[in-house]
Amino acid sequence: MQAADAADRQLERPEDVPSPGYAVRLAIPAIKLDTPVQQGRIVADAEGNPAWETLPFVAVHYGDLTARIGARGNAVIAGHVVTLQEGNVFRFLYQLDFGDTIEVWDEHETKRAFRVVDVRLVAPTDVSVMAPTPDVTLTLITCGGTFDPRTREFSERLVVTAKPL
């Protein structure tokens, strides 16, 4: 005798599911983006306040602060939009549309594909977009809205949410 769901159980064995990992590469074919990803952390800003670290010319995954790629939860990756000295890795992120594909590779060389399910602008103080989720989620964040040359700040943050394919 064999359980009716024996075949399904075999597919769900932990050894068949790739382990979650730290993002090392991100590609978005719709906007011709292919970039390395490095790990970020919380650092002190110019005034000594805690801030999410961004790095020049690459995307940043907060794998020790949010979910790892492929894990249940919200894996957050951020990048600059337009800066002379920090780069513009997410310059064309605003062009993404629902259904576009995002590919992420981890340090185990596992490639995971996601589909864009939401694109929106939020206030810079809205950290809810980085909150844990009950399912596997990928969130990309960059600056958006209007740029104030006096304060050198953007008015909003562009947030792209994606779910596994």
Stockholm file with secondary structure:
# STOCKHOLM 1.0

chainA/1-165         MQAADAADRQLERPEDVPSPGYAVRLAIPAIKLDTPVQQGRIVADAEGNPAWETLPFVAVHYGDLTARIGARGNAVIAGHVVTLQEGNVFRFLYQLDFGDTIEVWDEHETKRAFRVVDVRLVAPTDVSVMAPTPDVTLTLITCGGTFDPRTREFSERLVVTAKPL
#=GR chainA/1-165 SS CCCTTHHHHHHTCGGGSCCCBCEEEEEEGGGTEEEEEEECCEEECTTSCEEECCCTTSEEECTTTSCCBTSSEEEEEECCSSBTTTBCTTTTGGGCCTTCEEEEEETTCCEEEEEEEEEEEECTTCGGGGSCCSSEEEEEEEEEEEEETTTTEEEEEEEEEEEEC
#=GC SS_cons         CCCTTHHHHHHTCGGGSCCCBCEEEEEEGGGTEEEEEEECCEEECTTSCEEECCCTTSEEECTTTSCCBTSSEEEEEECCSSBTTTBCTTTTGGGCCTTCEEEEEETTCCEEEEEEEEEEEECTTCGGGGSCCSSEEEEEEEEEEEEETTTTEEEEEEEEEEEEC
//
